[in-house]
Amino acid sequence: MKFGKRLQQQIEETLPEWQDKFLSYKQLKKRLKLIAAECFTDHPFGGHQEQQQRRRPANSSNESSGSVTGPAASNADRQFQENEEGRGLTSQEVEFIRLLNLELEKFNAFFIDKEEEYVIRLQELKERIERARVENAESSLSGGPYFDEEMLNIWKDLVTFHGEMVLLENYSSLNYTGLVKILKKHDKTTGALLRLPFIRKVLHQPFYKTELLSKLVRECESNLQSIFPAAMLGETVIDGPVSMDPAKVRDTSQAGVSSSVAAEDGNMEGIYRSTVAALHTIQELRKGSSTYSPLSL
């Protein structure tokens, strides 16, 4: 399945409040078509190919391999700086870059907001666990129905919380992949070298840096496993969303852009499966399904 269709399918299936936070892939593709039409209008008899050669650095071998070092990278960086300033660009290209930067702002705002929310929620869940344990230890009805019900509620909230964090990890991976793909299309259409320098910029964006989020996921898993043994939880929860490793989808080194791009099609299926698993868990718990409990899994 093509990336655009897969992205749209995932957007339609995700949490409603998340749907307008993803990459506006269709809008960017439409802008690329306008850029292509503009180039053809300006150079109707093959001049676009000549324009591509003028805009492409003389030593472009590094660009094809994905490397961001050497003469091609420095030329690409210089061109990117000019592009950011709008020099030597058509109006459609300027608008395309403006839209890309707006997408980054959207990703970052949503990701930071969610990450801050998750830090607070995890702390609240840990406090609930400790409070339930203390109350149970002090109660003469140790291990009674109230304690069992409270711990089950905590378990449900932890699993839902874990699923949401997996969705955010996948959100980061999916939007990064979409940016790489649309920039690759841009470079192929225009002959300009925007992809490598822009992706280098992306690598420093908050939505791409998932270290804190991954730490929260691991801590949530630890709390789940400490409250309910893995045998009680079953593979549906532990081996589903938990097994997702977004680090495999993204190469965090600048020189590794090509390897992440080469693997992105295969990884999309993994991202999709783990997202569906997380969503299924969240939806079942939100419905209050009686089938979702530590003892029934």
ABEGO torsion letter per residue (X at the ends): XBAAAAAAAAAAABBAAAAAABBBAAAAAAAAAAAAAAAAAABAAGAAAAAAAAABBABAAAAAAGBABEAAAAAAAAAAAAAAAGBGBBAAAAAAAAAAAAAAAAAAAAAAAAAAAAAAAAAAAAAAAAAAAAAAAABAABGBAAAAAAAAAAAAAAAAAAAAAAAAAAAAAAAAAAAAAAAAAAAAAAGBBAAAAAAAAAAABAAABAAAAAAAAAAAAAAAAAABBAAAAEAAAAABAAABBAAAABBABAAAAAAAAAAAAAAAAAAAAAAAAAAAAAAAAAAGBAABBAAAX
